[in-house]
Amino acid sequence: MSVEIDKPSGPQNAPSAVAQPIAAIPVRHYGRYVSAVIAIALLCAIVYAFAQGKINWGAIPDYFFDDRILEGVGQTMLLTVVSMLIGVVGGIVLAVMRLSKNPVMSSIAWSYIWFFRGTPVLVQLMVWFNLGLVFEYINLGPVYKDYWSSFMTPFLTALLGLGLNEAAYMAEICRAGLLSVDEGQTEASHALGMSHAKTLRRIVIPQAMRVVVPPTGNEVINMLKTTSLVSAVQYYELLRYAQDIGQSSGAPVEMLFLAAAWYLVMTSVLSVGQYYLERYYARGSSRNLPPSPLQRVRVNLLSLGRPKGGMA
């Protein structure tokens, strides 16, 4: 018995039907448009309110480069840098002590971090400033002896209050960075005869910097803003000078806006420095480093005038 199979008519190698493109209709997110309109309306309302307020905006550029303001900016930057140096050095020491197998050293480091992180920095500043009510003299034997009020200057009070408080936060940041390095590398360095200190200096710390640098940059910016608290201990920095100028010129609110503008300038500069520092320590961990702001500007300028297809 034979079975006949119907064959399709037409040539065997007939081309198949061409697939038609799907006409995709994008989903309209009306909530985004509504929220954008509301946000713009609120922004315009705020700008209008300040524009109609009794604010002498001309006083801000008049005093922006005043000698006292520039002196306050310099003192703020000096206090930020020195306090951060104290905090970083103290944080590294405390982190190593916290990771130590010696229970006494580990307990001392934990107690320090617990106390300084658990109390406000303004309270710590006031305690250092008023210790002269408790101790009349400071006696270091044949090395130094003087009245406490003469020894504990406003600058030293600000350094101790900010630096020692920052050391507690930097200790936890450094400890997280040290723990991020694989223990196998430490064991390998010890097997090669390297001491514990040399292993930390050459193996562990350089790799931990990738984890330590980003939060440390945030701490630097936070320290810059926290320096405004030292006006409570009679140290003259940006905010204190701005307040004095505001009282003498009759423009206290305007001088606060001026101080805020200078803080924005300084934090912006520090943010750029943090970006390049993070990019530097990212080498070896990522194949392609993110482009720097200058590289992005250069690429955008070179791409102007070129057709989209890339042909010149």
Backbone hydrogen bonds, N-H to C=O, Kabsch-Sander energy under -0.5 kcal/mol:
donor,donor_aa,acceptor,acceptor_aa,energy
4,E,2,S,-0.5
6,D,4,E,-0.5
14,A,11,P,-1.0
24,A,22,I,-1.7
29,H,27,V,-0.6
30,Y,28,R,-1.1
32,R,29,H,-0.7
33,Y,29,H,-1.1
34,V,30,Y,-2.2
35,S,31,G,-2.5
36,A,32,R,-2.3
37,V,33,Y,-2.3
38,I,34,V,-2.3
39,A,35,S,-2.5
40,I,36,A,-2.4
41,A,37,V,-2.3
42,L,38,I,-2.4
43,L,39,A,-2.3
44,C,40,I,-2.5
45,A,41,A,-2.2
46,I,42,L,-2.2
47,V,43,L,-2.5
48,Y,44,C,-2.5
49,A,45,A,-2.2
50,F,46,I,-2.3
51,A,47,V,-2.2
52,Q,48,Y,-2.1
53,G,49,A,-0.8
55,I,53,G,-2.0
57,W,55,I,-1.5
59,A,56,N,-1.6
60,I,57,W,-0.9
62,D,58,G,-1.1
63,Y,59,A,-1.5
64,F,60,I,-0.7
66,D,63,Y,-1.5
70,L,66,D,-2.7
71,E,67,D,-2.1
72,G,68,R,-2.2
73,V,69,I,-2.3
74,G,70,L,-2.3
75,Q,71,E,-2.4
76,T,72,G,-2.2
77,M,73,V,-2.4
78,L,74,G,-2.5
79,L,75,Q,-2.5
80,T,76,T,-2.2
81,V,77,M,-2.5
82,V,78,L,-2.4
83,S,79,L,-2.1
84,M,80,T,-2.1
85,L,81,V,-2.1
86,I,82,V,-2.2
87,G,83,S,-2.4
88,V,84,M,-3.1
89,V,85,L,-2.4
90,G,86,I,-2.4
91,G,87,G,-2.4
92,I,88,V,-2.3
93,V,89,V,-2.1
94,L,90,G,-2.5
95,A,91,G,-2.5
96,V,92,I,-2.3
97,M,93,V,-2.3
98,R,94,L,-2.7
99,L,95,A,-1.8
100,S,97,M,-0.9
106,S,102,N,-2.3
107,S,103,P,-2.1
108,I,104,V,-2.2
109,A,105,M,-2.2
110,W,106,S,-2.2
111,S,107,S,-2.4
112,Y,108,I,-2.2
113,I,109,A,-2.4
114,W,110,W,-2.5
115,F,111,S,-2.2
116,F,112,Y,-2.4
117,R,113,I,-2.0
118,G,114,W,-0.9
119,T,115,F,-0.7
124,Q,120,P,-1.8
125,L,121,V,-2.3
126,M,122,L,-2.2
127,V,123,V,-2.1
128,W,124,Q,-2.3
129,F,125,L,-2.0
130,N,126,M,-1.8
131,L,128,W,-0.7
133,L,130,N,-1.7
134,V,131,L,-1.4
135,F,131,L,-2.9
136,E,134,V,-0.6
138,I,146,D,-2.8
140,L,138,I,-0.6
140,L,144,Y,-3.6
143,V,140,L,-1.1
146,D,138,I,-1.8
148,W,136,E,-2.4
151,F,147,Y,-1.9
152,M,148,W,-3.1
153,T,151,F,-1.8
157,T,153,T,-2.6
158,A,154,P,-2.3
159,L,155,F,-2.3
160,L,156,L,-2.6
161,G,157,T,-2.5
162,L,158,A,-2.6
163,G,159,L,-2.8
164,L,160,L,-1.6
165,N,161,G,-0.8
166,E,162,L,-2.3
167,A,163,G,-1.8
168,A,164,L,-0.9
168,A,165,N,-0.6
169,Y,165,N,-1.0
170,M,166,E,-2.8
171,A,167,A,-1.7
172,E,168,A,-1.0
173,I,169,Y,-1.7
174,C,170,M,-3.0
175,R,171,A,-2.2
176,A,172,E,-2.1
177,G,173,I,-1.9
178,L,174,C,-2.5
179,L,175,R,-2.2
180,S,176,A,-1.0
181,V,178,L,-0.9
185,Q,182,D,-1.1
186,T,182,D,-0.8
187,E,183,E,-2.4
188,A,184,G,-2.3
189,S,185,Q,-2.1
190,H,186,T,-2.2
191,A,187,E,-2.0
192,L,188,A,-1.2
193,G,190,H,-1.5
194,M,189,S,-2.3
199,T,195,S,-2.2
200,L,196,H,-2.1
201,R,197,A,-2.3
202,R,198,K,-2.4
203,I,199,T,-2.1
204,V,199,T,-2.3
205,I,200,L,-2.6
207,Q,203,I,-0.9
208,A,204,V,-2.3
209,M,205,I,-1.3
210,R,207,Q,-0.9
211,V,208,A,-1.2
212,V,208,A,-2.0
213,V,209,M,-2.7
216,T,212,V,-1.9
217,G,213,V,-2.6
218,N,214,P,-1.6
219,E,215,P,-1.9
220,V,216,T,-2.1
221,I,217,G,-2.0
222,N,218,N,-2.4
223,M,219,E,-2.6
224,L,220,V,-2.2
225,K,221,I,-1.5
226,T,222,N,-2.1
227,T,223,M,-1.5
228,S,225,K,-1.3
229,L,226,T,-2.3
230,V,227,T,-1.4
231,S,228,S,-0.9
232,A,229,L,-2.0
233,V,230,V,-1.5
234,Q,231,S,-1.3
235,Y,230,V,-1.6
236,Y,234,Q,-0.5
237,E,235,Y,-0.7
238,L,72,G,-1.0
241,Y,237,E,-2.5
242,A,238,L,-2.5
243,Q,239,L,-2.4
244,D,240,R,-2.1
245,I,241,Y,-2.5
246,G,242,A,-2.3
247,Q,243,Q,-2.0
248,S,244,D,-2.1
249,S,245,I,-2.4
250,G,246,G,-1.0
251,A,246,G,-1.1
255,M,251,A,-1.8
256,L,252,P,-1.3
257,F,253,V,-2.0
258,L,254,E,-2.0
259,A,255,M,-2.3
260,A,256,L,-2.3
261,A,257,F,-2.2
262,W,258,L,-2.1
263,Y,259,A,-2.3
264,L,260,A,-2.1
265,V,261,A,-2.0
266,M,262,W,-2.5
267,T,263,Y,-2.6
268,S,264,L,-1.9
269,V,265,V,-2.0
270,L,266,M,-2.3
271,S,267,T,-2.0
272,V,268,S,-1.9
273,G,269,V,-2.0
274,Q,270,L,-2.3
275,Y,271,S,-2.0
276,Y,272,V,-1.9
277,L,273,G,-2.0
278,E,274,Q,-2.5
279,R,275,Y,-2.1
280,Y,276,Y,-1.9
281,Y,277,L,-2.0
282,A,278,E,-0.9
283,R,280,Y,-1.1
284,G,286,S,-0.6
285,S,282,A,-1.7
286,S,282,A,-1.3
289,L,287,R,-0.6
296,R,292,S,-2.4
297,V,293,P,-2.2
298,R,294,L,-2.3
299,V,295,Q,-2.4
300,N,296,R,-2.3
301,L,297,V,-2.3
302,L,298,R,-2.3
303,S,299,V,-1.7
304,L,300,N,-0.6
304,L,301,L,-0.7
306,R,303,S,-1.5
310,G,307,P,-1.7
